[in-house]
Amino acid sequence: MHESRDNGQRPVSVSSRGLTKRYHLGELHSLGRTVRHLLRRNGSADLPTLEALCGVDFTVQRADSFGIVGTNGSGKSTVLQILAGTILPTGGKMEVHGRVLPLLAVGTGFHPELTGTENVRLFAASLGIPRDVIESRMDAVAEFAELERHMDTPIKRFSSGMLSRLSFAIAMQFPADIYVFDEVLAVVDGEFQHRCLAEIRNLHAQGRTVIFVSHSLDQVAEVCQRVMWLDGGRVRELGPTDGVLDDYARAVAEH
Amino acid sequence: MTDLDLREQTAVQSPDVRALELPVARTIRPVKRRLRFSDVFRDAPVVRVLAARDFKVKYKQSLLGPLWLIFQPLALLGAFLVAFRGLADVQSGVPYVVFALVGLTVWAFFQASMTMGTASLITNIMLVRFTPCPRFAFPLAAVIASLPALAVTGLAALIAAAVNGAVSPRVLLLPLGVVWLFFLTCGVVALVSSLTVRYRDTLSAMPFLLQVGLFLAPVGYPLAELSSTVRALVDLNPLTGLIEAWRWMVISGYSPSVEPVAISLVETGFLVAIGWLVFSRLETTMADEI
């Protein structure tokens, strides 16, 4: 059992050291580019690049609730995607202690022709949740999403609100150590938003680590104890929520 | 590829349970390859769910549903009977219907797996981009979802052989034939599906290649009918030796050509290795490039 500690405090959940991610801009695999690549053996060198992350350091402790704010393109989602394991960094490293349950976009991984129940099974299985846990949580998922009567309907007949409620219900009702939310509360109505926020705080109260990205500073303030402000792929400020959010709001207002 | 494995946590029935397992650490860093053989077994439940989905979705909102499993190969058999009606008996004592059905069984499975498998990653673009769902599960599930059709056509071939009194005792070896077919298909599907993430050309090429492949494999005609130049080409098709081996296993008195069987075995090993190497290499960048 590996239990790394930071500053003698609680065990570390996520630690990122010198994390970088470079993207190539433009069309990647056109015929012309491929031919040039083969001739010169460094075809991507002539592509303009974008440094989505340039050396990002942060540590999230167990049972922390950690927010990330920043304008579009500041690298918030890139950090979460690396944490979720969908993409790899270009440089640096990230250490993750615990099972991650990422909700990176609403309605992801749903298949339109399958019923609500079948989609929950698919989504949960794709997160590595064992079958008996999935079946035992099925009713709780339906209840949280308020979709008890619709779980046997193909989800192509669901409204977008129903789809996002189902996404959230799955994320909230299955066990994990680290819950990751990427700007996903924007699409649901006020009442359900409040229940989700309450549920996220509840997860945190139970000692789960929560990593939360939102453009709504009110939501970040409601959920998070510590906040990282990303700006152009760099950490601009990292600390207790109030201070960082004040500075961030001031910077945004000045623009 | 991910450590979201919660299997040992099955005691946790709800998130309310406070006792958290002390998790194993994992480090995410730039690597060229992260997929391991053991992942395939660890993530078997995901493959199962995806395969069940692929199979179900095929026949959703369809009146006849899985009955299509029988119609499709029977229609092809009908077409063969018209096209190759001159061939009453392929070899002495080998009825054409049995001969063709065995070939069709192998071919239909390969074709269905390739058609679904080639696009398996890009049709699941949302799962690939936004969830840690293991990527190898998509092509593998597409191949597994074609297994029920293989069972149906295979059974039809065996019944046809039995009715004609042509079942060989070697039929006990058929599971080996199924395993061989499965691995060959997985190798090719792994290779092509991962290339599709980067180069969509495969989507345009595949229907055409499959059509050509049907004529360059002894599905509906015997190898003996071919001229030596064409024969050399057909022998190189990895499916040729596989189909010959299946016929040798199923049909009593069938004498297969040995060279294509040997060629096909070597090619299968090669394709499985290449498929694994290419897939595991491209797997790390799939969410970036898809």
Interface residues (C-beta under 8 A of the other chain):
Chain A: M1 H2 E3 S4 Y23 L28 H29 Q81 I82 L83 A84 G85 T86 I87 L88 P89 T90 G91 G92 K93 M94 E95 V96 H97 G98 R99 V100 L101 P102 L104 A105 G107 T108 G109 F110 H111 E113 L114 E118 R121 L122 F123 A125 S126 L127 G128 I129 P130 R131 D132 V133 S136 R137 A140 P154 M172 Q173 F174 P175 A176 D177 L203 Q206 G207 R208
Chain B: M1 T2 D3 L4 D5 L6 R7 Q9 T10 V12 Q13 S14 P15 D16 V17 R18 L20 E21 L22 P23 V24 A25 R26 T27 I28 R29 P30 V31 R34 D43 P45 V46 R48 V49 L50 R53 K56 V57 K60 Q61 N124 M126 L127 V128 R129 F130 T131 P132 C133 A137 R198 Y199 T284 T285 A287 D288 E289
